[in-house]
Amino acid sequence: MGFLKADDTGGGTMGRIKDEAFFQMVHDYLKIYLPSQMCASSNTVRAYRIALDQLIGYAASANGISISEVTFNLLDSGTVSGYLDWLVAEKGCSASTRNHRFACIRSFFRYAAATNPENIILQAGLDKIPRQKQEKFSGVDYMSEAAVKTLLEQPDTRTRRGIRDQFFMILMYDSAARIQEMLDLRVCDIRLGNTPTAILKGKGSKIRSVPLMPETINHFQNYMKLFHPDGHMHSQQPLFYVEQCGARHPMSDDNVRKFLRRYGTSARENCPEVPENVHPHLWRHSRAMHLYQHGMALSLISQWLGHSNLETTLVYAYADTEQKRRAIEKSMGRDVIAGVDLPKYSVSDEEVLKKLYGLK
């Protein structure tokens, strides 16, 4: 992959990269070091890319400059600490997510210091930033079934966007998928037949199959008619996408967080049980808790969620104060989705810069 120099852009703003050595280092780290030398999986590389992309974007915003003007020296301990605080306060990230992003950033800084000793000072500055404490088995946030149902009723299903958003939430709840697992779904990953399933690619590129309720499949088929009218079930195309200037683009984490916040605000007007911060992982927690409350064994929930260790799943047992033990066949959360009617449907320079240096 070639790199744009100051005279490669025809005089555009892309020619004014202030610290090209820094962006070159980001590119080499994401495109060469992680996949080739560290043998990192594509999901791991993606996680590191997200952390660096967000940090650089935060630094640009905090200093009132464009991304192309960001220099490595701007990424001092104060900026990194501010970014981590922003993750928790503005993005609603958990301590675990915050600590993981910090670990990604520290890894890049170690690479930068090994590549150029002048960067050792910046790396050492990160030692002043503490990890955020995580309480084990302190409970887990989840929504009531009434809150989930109210949220599913918020999208305006007279519009394409409303149909897409509603089905995204339905599938995310039913499958208990992580947000990245949802964004990675292709059309061919939804398997119909006697036992409809979704094929999810989880952490460490582990593949798992989760069953889908008939109501979810009804919404899927309705969604397909509008967003994939060719009906080709073996298509490798992304299941969810956004359209800009007539072109399809993969849906992003931010796309999802924005519409969840919007629907959360409107849903709270009708249901006080809807929490203040409706974020993607809350749907996964909620599905797992509802399965547990309806009688599903923790070992099965662990498989459903793709946990490698049953201990990780025990948090739902600790959080369930009501200890409801109704048979899973009686409900399984079907009342939540069954009550949702099927809809009736009558790039900037900075984006180029991100793609150029492996941040997209």
C-alpha atoms as a printed R data frame, in Angstrom:
    type eleno elety resid chain resno       x       y      z
1   ATOM     1    CA   MET     A     1   0.000   0.000  0.000
2   ATOM     2    CA   GLY     A     2   1.422   3.395 -0.992
3   ATOM     3    CA   PHE     A     3   1.385   6.490  1.156
4   ATOM     4    CA   LEU     A     4   0.302   9.977  0.167
5   ATOM     5    CA   LYS     A     5   3.034  12.571  0.355
6   ATOM     6    CA   ALA     A     6   2.532  16.305  0.493
7   ATOM     7    CA   ASP     A     7   2.471  16.567 -3.304
8   ATOM     8    CA   ASP     A     8   0.258  13.505 -3.963
9   ATOM     9    CA   THR     A     9  -3.094  15.088 -3.257
10  ATOM    10    CA   GLY     A    10  -3.329  17.809 -5.826
11  ATOM    11    CA   GLY     A    11  -3.197  20.505 -3.189
12  ATOM    12    CA   GLY     A    12  -5.971  19.043 -1.003
13  ATOM    13    CA   THR     A    13  -5.975  19.051  2.773
14  ATOM    14    CA   MET     A    14  -4.618  15.499  2.775
15  ATOM    15    CA   GLY     A    15  -1.227  16.927  1.776
16  ATOM    16    CA   ARG     A    16  -0.847  18.690  5.111
17  ATOM    17    CA   ILE     A    17  -0.186  15.749  7.424
18  ATOM    18    CA   LYS     A    18   1.757  17.352 10.240
19  ATOM    19    CA   ASP     A    19   3.433  14.236 11.650
20  ATOM    20    CA   GLU     A    20   3.640  11.680  8.859
21  ATOM    21    CA   ALA     A    21   6.126   9.570 10.821
22  ATOM    22    CA   PHE     A    22   3.468   9.077 13.496
23  ATOM    23    CA   PHE     A    23   0.794   7.953 11.033
24  ATOM    24    CA   GLN     A    24   3.315   5.716  9.293
25  ATOM    25    CA   MET     A    25   4.018   4.110 12.667
26  ATOM    26    CA   VAL     A    26   0.286   3.572 13.254
27  ATOM    27    CA   HIS     A    27   0.000   1.928  9.855
28  ATOM    28    CA   ASP     A    28   2.981  -0.368 10.403
29  ATOM    29    CA   TYR     A    29   1.713  -1.340 13.844
30  ATOM    30    CA   LEU     A    30  -1.791  -2.254 12.619
31  ATOM    31    CA   LYS     A    31  -0.926  -3.657  9.207
32  ATOM    32    CA   ILE     A    32   2.418  -5.363  9.803
33  ATOM    33    CA   TYR     A    33   3.406  -5.762 13.455
34  ATOM    34    CA   LEU     A    34   0.140  -7.083 14.916
35  ATOM    35    CA   PRO     A    35  -0.952  -9.498 12.156
36  ATOM    36    CA   SER     A    36   2.480 -10.638 10.932
37  ATOM    37    CA   GLN     A    37   4.779 -10.530 13.951
38  ATOM    38    CA   MET     A    38   2.277 -11.025 16.778
39  ATOM    39    CA   CYS     A    39  -0.050 -13.313 14.736
40  ATOM    40    CA   ALA     A    40  -3.033 -11.363 16.062
41  ATOM    41    CA   SER     A    41  -6.482 -12.354 14.798
42  ATOM    42    CA   SER     A    42  -8.520  -9.978 12.642
43  ATOM    43    CA   ASN     A    43 -10.817  -9.266 15.597
44  ATOM    44    CA   THR     A    44  -7.835  -8.393 17.804
45  ATOM    45    CA   VAL     A    45  -6.421  -6.055 15.160
46  ATOM    46    CA   ARG     A    46  -9.852  -4.455 14.839
47  ATOM    47    CA   ALA     A    47 -10.017  -3.832 18.596
48  ATOM    48    CA   TYR     A    48  -6.605  -2.134 18.567
49  ATOM    49    CA   ARG     A    49  -7.600  -0.094 15.513
50  ATOM    50    CA   ILE     A    50 -10.749   1.139 17.244
51  ATOM    51    CA   ALA     A    51  -8.760   2.196 20.333
52  ATOM    52    CA   LEU     A    52  -6.188   4.150 18.307
53  ATOM    53    CA   ASP     A    53  -8.816   5.646 15.996
54  ATOM    54    CA   GLN     A    54 -10.826   6.892 18.974
55  ATOM    55    CA   LEU     A    55  -7.750   8.231 20.775
56  ATOM    56    CA   ILE     A    56  -6.579  10.179 17.718
57  ATOM    57    CA   GLY     A    57 -10.101  11.490 17.129
58  ATOM    58    CA   TYR     A    58 -10.370  12.526 20.776
59  ATOM    59    CA   ALA     A    59  -7.005  14.328 20.632
60  ATOM    60    CA   ALA     A    60  -8.091  16.209 17.513
61  ATOM    61    CA   SER     A    61 -11.403  17.240 19.064
62  ATOM    62    CA   ALA     A    62  -9.827  18.232 22.397
63  ATOM    63    CA   ASN     A    63  -7.310  20.477 20.640
64  ATOM    64    CA   GLY     A    64  -9.707  21.887 18.054
65  ATOM    65    CA   ILE     A    65  -7.704  20.565 15.121
66  ATOM    66    CA   SER     A    66  -8.185  18.122 12.272
67  ATOM    67    CA   ILE     A    67  -6.965  14.540 12.487
68  ATOM    68    CA   SER     A    68  -4.212  15.304  9.959
69  ATOM    69    CA   GLU     A    69  -2.767  17.831 12.440
70  ATOM    70    CA   VAL     A    70  -2.474  15.346 15.296
71  ATOM    71    CA   THR     A    71   1.120  14.647 16.319
72  ATOM    72    CA   PHE     A    72   2.479  11.904 18.550
73  ATOM    73    CA   ASN     A    73   3.538  14.511 21.127
74  ATOM    74    CA   LEU     A    74  -0.119  15.457 21.603
75  ATOM    75    CA   LEU     A    75  -0.831  11.955 22.887
76  ATOM    76    CA   ASP     A    76   0.630  12.545 26.334
77  ATOM    77    CA   SER     A    77  -0.642  11.046 29.583
78  ATOM    78    CA   GLY     A    78  -3.152  13.873 30.016
79  ATOM    79    CA   THR     A    79  -4.724  13.228 26.623
80  ATOM    80    CA   VAL     A    80  -4.820   9.461 27.119
81  ATOM    81    CA   SER     A    81  -6.337   9.880 30.589
82  ATOM    82    CA   GLY     A    82  -8.944  12.291 29.193
83  ATOM    83    CA   TYR     A    83  -9.804   9.806 26.455
84  ATOM    84    CA   LEU     A    84 -10.295   7.003 28.978
85  ATOM    85    CA   ASP     A    85 -12.548   9.233 31.109
86  ATOM    86    CA   TRP     A    86 -14.505  10.135 27.949
87  ATOM    87    CA   LEU     A    87 -15.050   6.457 27.189
88  ATOM    88    CA   VAL     A    88 -16.763   5.946 30.542
89  ATOM    89    CA   ALA     A    89 -18.612   9.270 30.844
90  ATOM    90    CA   GLU     A    90 -19.703   9.834 27.243
91  ATOM    91    CA   LYS     A    91 -19.673   6.406 25.597
92  ATOM    92    CA   GLY     A    92 -20.990   4.516 28.618
93  ATOM    93    CA   CYS     A    93 -18.180   1.947 28.456
94  ATOM    94    CA   SER     A    94 -17.627  -0.437 31.357
95  ATOM    95    CA   ALA     A    95 -14.440  -0.597 33.423
96  ATOM    96    CA   SER     A    96 -13.527  -3.742 31.511
97  ATOM    97    CA   THR     A    97 -13.837  -2.013 28.118
98  ATOM    98    CA   ARG     A    98 -11.972   1.043 29.401
99  ATOM    99    CA   ASN     A    99  -9.107  -1.099 30.671
100 ATOM   100    CA   HIS     A   100  -8.967  -3.090 27.439
101 ATOM   101    CA   ARG     A   101  -8.721   0.076 25.309
102 ATOM   102    CA   PHE     A   102  -5.983   1.307 27.637
103 ATOM   103    CA   ALA     A   103  -4.109  -1.968 27.179
104 ATOM   104    CA   CYS     A   104  -4.339  -1.533 23.384
105 ATOM   105    CA   ILE     A   105  -2.924   1.986 23.624
106 ATOM   106    CA   ARG     A   106  -0.098   0.921 25.942
107 ATOM   107    CA   SER     A   107   0.831  -1.829 23.500
108 ATOM   108    CA   PHE     A   108   1.133   0.708 20.679
109 ATOM   109    CA   PHE     A   109   3.231   3.038 22.850
110 ATOM   110    CA   ARG     A   110   5.595   0.170 23.704
111 ATOM   111    CA   TYR     A   111   5.931  -0.554 19.993
112 ATOM   112    CA   ALA     A   112   6.570   3.140 19.311
113 ATOM   113    CA   ALA     A   113   9.261   3.295 22.011
114 ATOM   114    CA   ALA     A   114  10.986   0.192 20.624
115 ATOM   115    CA   THR     A   115  10.871   1.683 17.147
116 ATOM   116    CA   ASN     A   116  12.164   5.105 18.200
117 ATOM   117    CA   PRO     A   117  13.806   5.666 21.626
118 ATOM   118    CA   GLU     A   118  12.619   9.276 21.556
119 ATOM   119    CA   ASN     A   119   9.132   7.948 22.301
120 ATOM   120    CA   ILE     A   120  10.151   6.335 25.595
121 ATOM   121    CA   ILE     A   121   9.140   9.461 27.512
122 ATOM   122    CA   LEU     A   122   5.578   9.263 26.180
123 ATOM   123    CA   GLN     A   123   5.430   5.557 27.003
124 ATOM   124    CA   ALA     A   124   6.653   6.161 30.544
125 ATOM   125    CA   GLY     A   125   3.967   8.786 31.054
126 ATOM   126    CA   LEU     A   126   1.260   6.140 30.735
127 ATOM   127    CA   ASP     A   127   2.541   4.426 33.874
128 ATOM   128    CA   LYS     A   128   0.913   7.235 35.872
129 ATOM   129    CA   ILE     A   129  -2.544   6.225 34.644
130 ATOM   130    CA   PRO     A   130  -4.163   3.543 36.834
131 ATOM   131    CA   ARG     A   131  -6.396   0.741 35.658
132 ATOM   132    CA   GLN     A   132 -10.006   1.110 36.735
133 ATOM   133    CA   LYS     A   133 -11.000  -1.377 39.406
134 ATOM   134    CA   GLN     A   134 -13.511  -4.048 38.450
135 ATOM   135    CA   GLU     A   135 -15.614  -5.627 41.154
136 ATOM   136    CA   LYS     A   136 -16.040  -9.346 40.655
137 ATOM   137    CA   PHE     A   137 -19.623 -10.579 40.800
138 ATOM   138    CA   SER     A   138 -20.841  -7.102 41.736
139 ATOM   139    CA   GLY     A   139 -23.893  -7.590 39.597
140 ATOM   140    CA   VAL     A   140 -24.769  -6.845 36.032
141 ATOM   141    CA   ASP     A   141 -26.926  -4.186 34.426
142 ATOM   142    CA   TYR     A   142 -29.883  -5.517 32.490
143 ATOM   143    CA   MET     A   143 -33.297  -4.374 31.305
144 ATOM   144    CA   SER     A   144 -36.681  -5.737 32.261
145 ATOM   145    CA   GLU     A   145 -38.669  -7.473 29.535
146 ATOM   146    CA   ALA     A   146 -41.086  -4.523 29.607
147 ATOM   147    CA   ALA     A   147 -38.199  -2.137 28.905
148 ATOM   148    CA   VAL     A   148 -36.961  -4.278 25.995
149 ATOM   149    CA   LYS     A   149 -40.429  -4.460 24.490
150 ATOM   150    CA   THR     A   150 -40.916  -0.693 24.784
151 ATOM   151    CA   LEU     A   151 -37.577  -0.053 23.069
152 ATOM   152    CA   LEU     A   152 -38.496  -2.371 20.200
153 ATOM   153    CA   GLU     A   153 -41.638  -0.321 19.629
154 ATOM   154    CA   GLN     A   154 -39.781   2.987 19.183
155 ATOM   155    CA   PRO     A   155 -38.503   2.845 15.576
156 ATOM   156    CA   ASP     A   156 -40.809   4.291 12.933
157 ATOM   157    CA   THR     A   157 -41.331   1.196 10.811
158 ATOM   158    CA   ARG     A   158 -42.939   3.240  8.058
159 ATOM   159    CA   THR     A   159 -39.355   4.109  7.088
160 ATOM   160    CA   ARG     A   160 -36.419   2.019  5.867
161 ATOM   161    CA   ARG     A   161 -34.249   3.172  8.749
162 ATOM   162    CA   GLY     A   162 -36.919   2.286 11.285
163 ATOM   163    CA   ILE     A   163 -37.269  -1.230  9.880
164 ATOM   164    CA   ARG     A   164 -33.506  -1.709  9.917
165 ATOM   165    CA   ASP     A   165 -33.086  -0.391 13.472
166 ATOM   166    CA   GLN     A   166 -35.950  -2.463 14.852
167 ATOM   167    CA   PHE     A   167 -34.679  -5.694 13.307
168 ATOM   168    CA   PHE     A   168 -31.138  -4.955 14.499
169 ATOM   169    CA   MET     A   169 -32.391  -4.656 18.090
170 ATOM   170    CA   ILE     A   170 -34.579  -7.775 17.784
171 ATOM   171    CA   LEU     A   171 -31.694  -9.877 16.469
172 ATOM   172    CA   MET     A   172 -29.224  -8.449 18.981
173 ATOM   173    CA   TYR     A   173 -31.578  -9.356 21.830
174 ATOM   174    CA   ASP     A   174 -32.579 -12.798 20.549
175 ATOM   175    CA   SER     A   175 -29.014 -13.910 19.757
176 ATOM   176    CA   ALA     A   176 -27.400 -12.162 22.760
177 ATOM   177    CA   ALA     A   177 -24.609 -11.221 20.355
178 ATOM   178    CA   ARG     A   178 -21.790  -8.829 21.107
179 ATOM   179    CA   ILE     A   179 -21.909  -5.611 19.099
180 ATOM   180    CA   GLN     A   180 -18.969  -6.624 16.892
181 ATOM   181    CA   GLU     A   181 -20.558 -10.015 16.271
182 ATOM   182    CA   MET     A   182 -23.651  -8.186 15.021
183 ATOM   183    CA   LEU     A   183 -21.656  -5.875 12.775
184 ATOM   184    CA   ASP     A   184 -19.738  -8.841 11.326
185 ATOM   185    CA   LEU     A   185 -22.877 -10.737 10.334
186 ATOM   186    CA   ARG     A   186 -23.282 -11.567  6.658
187 ATOM   187    CA   VAL     A   187 -26.542 -12.545  4.996
188 ATOM   188    CA   CYS     A   188 -25.344 -16.156  4.754
189 ATOM   189    CA   ASP     A   189 -24.813 -16.273  8.535
190 ATOM   190    CA   ILE     A   190 -28.564 -16.494  9.107
191 ATOM   191    CA   ARG     A   191 -29.489 -20.112  8.472
192 ATOM   192    CA   LEU     A   192 -33.117 -21.018  7.904
193 ATOM   193    CA   GLY     A   193 -34.593 -24.499  8.066
194 ATOM   194    CA   ASN     A   194 -36.091 -26.642 10.791
195 ATOM   195    CA   THR     A   195 -33.945 -24.909 13.425
196 ATOM   196    CA   PRO     A   196 -33.138 -21.354 12.311
197 ATOM   197    CA   THR     A   197 -29.803 -20.175 13.671
198 ATOM   198    CA   ALA     A   198 -27.357 -17.293 13.559
199 ATOM   199    CA   ILE     A   199 -23.664 -18.063 13.045
200 ATOM   200    CA   LEU     A   200 -21.610 -15.688 15.200
201 ATOM   201    CA   LYS     A   201 -17.877 -15.066 15.054
202 ATOM   202    CA   GLY     A   202 -16.823 -14.316 18.612
203 ATOM   203    CA   LYS     A   203 -13.653 -13.466 20.488
204 ATOM   204    CA   GLY     A   204 -10.581 -15.265 19.256
205 ATOM   205    CA   SER     A   205 -12.416 -15.954 15.975
206 ATOM   206    CA   LYS     A   206 -14.422 -18.688 17.716
207 ATOM   207    CA   ILE     A   207 -17.562 -19.639 15.795
208 ATOM   208    CA   ARG     A   208 -20.805 -20.507 17.550
209 ATOM   209    CA   SER     A   209 -24.364 -21.152 16.450
210 ATOM   210    CA   VAL     A   210 -27.329 -19.755 18.385
211 ATOM   211    CA   PRO     A   211 -31.006 -20.608 17.785
212 ATOM   212    CA   LEU     A   212 -33.419 -17.916 16.669
213 ATOM   213    CA   MET     A   213 -37.092 -17.631 17.566
214 ATOM   214    CA   PRO     A   214 -39.756 -17.883 14.836
215 ATOM   215    CA   GLU     A   215 -40.753 -14.269 15.487
216 ATOM   216    CA   THR     A   216 -37.191 -13.157 14.785
217 ATOM   217    CA   ILE     A   217 -37.172 -15.055 11.498
218 ATOM   218    CA   ASN     A   218 -40.421 -13.331 10.485
219 ATOM   219    CA   HIS     A   219 -38.752  -9.961 11.015
220 ATOM   220    CA   PHE     A   220 -35.629 -11.184  9.218
221 ATOM   221    CA   GLN     A   221 -37.607 -12.166  6.122
222 ATOM   222    CA   ASN     A   222 -39.373  -8.812  6.127
223 ATOM   223    CA   TYR     A   223 -36.012  -7.027  6.458
224 ATOM   224    CA   MET     A   224 -34.521  -9.060  3.601
225 ATOM   225    CA   LYS     A   225 -37.291  -8.054  1.206
226 ATOM   226    CA   LEU     A   226 -36.347  -4.421  1.665
227 ATOM   227    CA   PHE     A   227 -32.568  -4.438  2.217
228 ATOM   228    CA   HIS     A   228 -31.549  -7.535  0.232
229 ATOM   229    CA   PRO     A   229 -34.344  -7.885 -2.344
230 ATOM   230    CA   ASP     A   230 -32.408 -10.406 -4.441
231 ATOM   231    CA   GLY     A   231 -33.123 -12.883 -1.630
232 ATOM   232    CA   HIS     A   232 -29.785 -14.658 -2.121
233 ATOM   233    CA   MET     A   233 -29.302 -16.449  1.210
234 ATOM   234    CA   HIS     A   234 -25.713 -17.445  0.380
235 ATOM   235    CA   SER     A   235 -24.628 -13.839 -0.076
236 ATOM   236    CA   GLN     A   236 -21.386 -12.751  1.599
237 ATOM   237    CA   GLN     A   237 -22.704  -9.179  1.822
238 ATOM   238    CA   PRO     A   238 -22.948  -7.545  5.268
239 ATOM   239    CA   LEU     A   239 -26.384  -8.157  6.731
240 ATOM   240    CA   PHE     A   240 -26.554  -4.596  8.093
241 ATOM   241    CA   TYR     A   241 -25.325  -1.513  6.298
242 ATOM   242    CA   VAL     A   242 -25.843   2.224  5.956
243 ATOM   243    CA   GLU     A   243 -26.265   4.118  2.703
244 ATOM   244    CA   GLN     A   244 -24.352   7.304  1.925
245 ATOM   245    CA   CYS     A   245 -24.393   9.048 -1.439
246 ATOM   246    CA   GLY     A   246 -25.962   5.977 -3.003
247 ATOM   247    CA   ALA     A   247 -23.224   3.629 -1.765
248 ATOM   248    CA   ARG     A   248 -23.419   0.937  0.907
249 ATOM   249    CA   HIS     A   249 -21.074   1.114  3.875
250 ATOM   250    CA   PRO     A   250 -20.703  -1.293  6.807
251 ATOM   251    CA   MET     A   251 -22.639  -0.200  9.869
252 ATOM   252    CA   SER     A   252 -20.395   1.044 12.670
253 ATOM   253    CA   ASP     A   253 -20.471   0.821 16.448
254 ATOM   254    CA   ASP     A   254 -21.236   4.549 16.584
255 ATOM   255    CA   ASN     A   255 -24.213   4.144 14.220
256 ATOM   256    CA   VAL     A   256 -25.735   1.648 16.639
257 ATOM   257    CA   ARG     A   257 -24.982   3.617 19.803
258 ATOM   258    CA   LYS     A   258 -26.584   6.734 18.354
259 ATOM   259    CA   PHE     A   259 -29.906   5.138 17.474
260 ATOM   260    CA   LEU     A   260 -29.994   3.221 20.766
261 ATOM   261    CA   ARG     A   261 -29.587   6.484 22.697
262 ATOM   262    CA   ARG     A   262 -32.323   8.097 20.622
263 ATOM   263    CA   TYR     A   263 -34.783   5.252 21.142
264 ATOM   264    CA   GLY     A   264 -33.847   5.042 24.820
265 ATOM   265    CA   THR     A   265 -34.828   8.672 25.313
266 ATOM   266    CA   SER     A   266 -38.235   8.248 23.681
267 ATOM   267    CA   ALA     A   267 -38.878   4.867 25.350
268 ATOM   268    CA   ARG     A   268 -38.365   6.302 28.848
269 ATOM   269    CA   GLU     A   269 -41.348   8.585 28.295
270 ATOM   270    CA   ASN     A   270 -43.567   5.492 28.097
271 ATOM   271    CA   CYS     A   271 -41.706   3.083 30.375
272 ATOM   272    CA   PRO     A   272 -39.752   4.315 33.419
273 ATOM   273    CA   GLU     A   273 -37.963   0.946 33.565
274 ATOM   274    CA   VAL     A   274 -35.874   1.881 30.518
275 ATOM   275    CA   PRO     A   275 -32.402   2.798 31.864
276 ATOM   276    CA   GLU     A   276 -30.669   6.110 31.240
277 ATOM   277    CA   ASN     A   277 -27.847   4.526 29.283
278 ATOM   278    CA   VAL     A   278 -29.077   2.075 26.647
279 ATOM   279    CA   HIS     A   279 -25.918   0.636 25.082
280 ATOM   280    CA   PRO     A   280 -25.332  -2.429 22.869
281 ATOM   281    CA   HIS     A   281 -23.954  -4.745 25.563
282 ATOM   282    CA   LEU     A   282 -27.019  -4.077 27.712
283 ATOM   283    CA   TRP     A   283 -29.072  -6.147 25.255
284 ATOM   284    CA   ARG     A   284 -26.710  -9.093 25.644
285 ATOM   285    CA   HIS     A   285 -26.884  -8.852 29.443
286 ATOM   286    CA   SER     A   286 -30.665  -8.577 29.319
287 ATOM   287    CA   ARG     A   287 -31.117 -11.629 27.108
288 ATOM   288    CA   ALA     A   288 -28.820 -13.706 29.303
289 ATOM   289    CA   MET     A   289 -30.628 -12.619 32.462
290 ATOM   290    CA   HIS     A   290 -34.058 -13.343 30.972
291 ATOM   291    CA   LEU     A   291 -32.920 -16.808 29.889
292 ATOM   292    CA   TYR     A   292 -31.660 -17.466 33.409
293 ATOM   293    CA   GLN     A   293 -34.842 -16.165 35.019
294 ATOM   294    CA   HIS     A   294 -36.920 -18.408 32.768
295 ATOM   295    CA   GLY     A   295 -35.001 -21.491 33.882
296 ATOM   296    CA   MET     A   296 -32.155 -22.035 31.438
297 ATOM   297    CA   ALA     A   297 -29.126 -23.714 33.034
298 ATOM   298    CA   LEU     A   298 -26.015 -21.573 33.415
299 ATOM   299    CA   SER     A   299 -23.990 -24.080 31.405
300 ATOM   300    CA   LEU     A   300 -26.305 -23.578 28.410
301 ATOM   301    CA   ILE     A   301 -26.278 -19.796 28.824
302 ATOM   302    CA   SER     A   302 -22.478 -19.955 28.853
303 ATOM   303    CA   GLN     A   303 -22.518 -21.757 25.489
304 ATOM   304    CA   TRP     A   304 -25.147 -19.345 24.148
305 ATOM   305    CA   LEU     A   305 -22.981 -16.338 25.050
306 ATOM   306    CA   GLY     A   306 -19.758 -17.902 23.820
307 ATOM   307    CA   HIS     A   307 -18.061 -17.723 27.232
308 ATOM   308    CA   SER     A   308 -14.917 -19.826 27.450
309 ATOM   309    CA   ASN     A   309 -15.289 -20.097 31.221
310 ATOM   310    CA   LEU     A   310 -18.494 -20.878 33.121
311 ATOM   311    CA   GLU     A   311 -17.304 -18.573 35.914
312 ATOM   312    CA   THR     A   312 -17.870 -15.616 33.595
313 ATOM   313    CA   THR     A   313 -21.550 -16.565 33.314
314 ATOM   314    CA   LEU     A   314 -22.042 -16.850 37.078
315 ATOM   315    CA   VAL     A   315 -22.504 -13.082 37.238
316 ATOM   316    CA   TYR     A   316 -26.085 -13.586 36.046
317 ATOM   317    CA   ALA     A   317 -26.804 -15.924 38.940
318 ATOM   318    CA   TYR     A   318 -25.435 -13.384 41.404
319 ATOM   319    CA   ALA     A   319 -27.449 -10.576 39.840
320 ATOM   320    CA   ASP     A   320 -30.757 -12.420 39.826
321 ATOM   321    CA   THR     A   321 -32.367 -11.526 43.145
322 ATOM   322    CA   GLU     A   322 -35.791 -12.805 42.151
323 ATOM   323    CA   GLN     A   323 -34.574 -16.337 41.287
324 ATOM   324    CA   LYS     A   324 -37.406 -16.973 38.847
325 ATOM   325    CA   ARG     A   325 -37.435 -20.554 37.669
326 ATOM   326    CA   ARG     A   326 -40.152 -20.793 35.050
327 ATOM   327    CA   ALA     A   327 -39.637 -23.405 32.362
328 ATOM   328    CA   ILE     A   328 -37.748 -22.123 29.346
329 ATOM   329    CA   GLU     A   329 -40.359 -23.553 26.967
330 ATOM   330    CA   LYS     A   330 -43.025 -21.389 28.558
331 ATOM   331    CA   SER     A   331 -41.498 -18.106 27.547
332 ATOM   332    CA   MET     A   332 -37.832 -17.896 26.521
333 ATOM   333    CA   GLY     A   333 -38.515 -14.195 26.018
334 ATOM   334    CA   ARG     A   334 -40.849 -14.877 23.101
335 ATOM   335    CA   ASP     A   335 -43.465 -12.535 24.592
336 ATOM   336    CA   VAL     A   336 -41.045  -9.657 24.113
337 ATOM   337    CA   ILE     A   337 -40.630 -10.046 20.351
338 ATOM   338    CA   ALA     A   338 -44.010 -11.654 19.655
339 ATOM   339    CA   GLY     A   339 -45.696  -8.408 20.704
340 ATOM   340    CA   VAL     A   340 -43.860  -6.373 18.085
341 ATOM   341    CA   ASP     A   341 -45.900  -6.051 14.916
342 ATOM   342    CA   LEU     A   342 -44.214  -6.689 11.596
343 ATOM   343    CA   PRO     A   343 -43.513  -3.358  9.866
344 ATOM   344    CA   LYS     A   344 -45.676  -2.131  7.043
345 ATOM   345    CA   TYR     A   345 -43.577  -0.340  4.471
346 ATOM   346    CA   SER     A   346 -45.675   1.486  1.817
347 ATOM   347    CA   VAL     A   347 -16.267  10.476  2.204
348 ATOM   348    CA   SER     A   348 -14.219  13.243  3.695
349 ATOM   349    CA   ASP     A   349 -10.434  13.882  3.665
350 ATOM   350    CA   GLU     A   350 -10.160  12.636  7.230
351 ATOM   351    CA   GLU     A   351 -11.873   9.384  6.235
352 ATOM   352    CA   VAL     A   352  -9.259   8.974  3.487
353 ATOM   353    CA   LEU     A   353  -6.497   9.614  6.014
354 ATOM   354    CA   LYS     A   354  -7.890   6.958  8.359
355 ATOM   355    CA   LYS     A   355  -8.093   4.380  5.570
356 ATOM   356    CA   LEU     A   356  -4.627   5.287  4.354
357 ATOM   357    CA   TYR     A   357  -2.978   4.565  7.668
358 ATOM   358    CA   GLY     A   358  -5.039   1.531  8.650
359 ATOM   359    CA   LEU     A   359  -7.431   3.265 11.041
360 ATOM   360    CA   LYS     A   360 -10.497   2.205  9.024
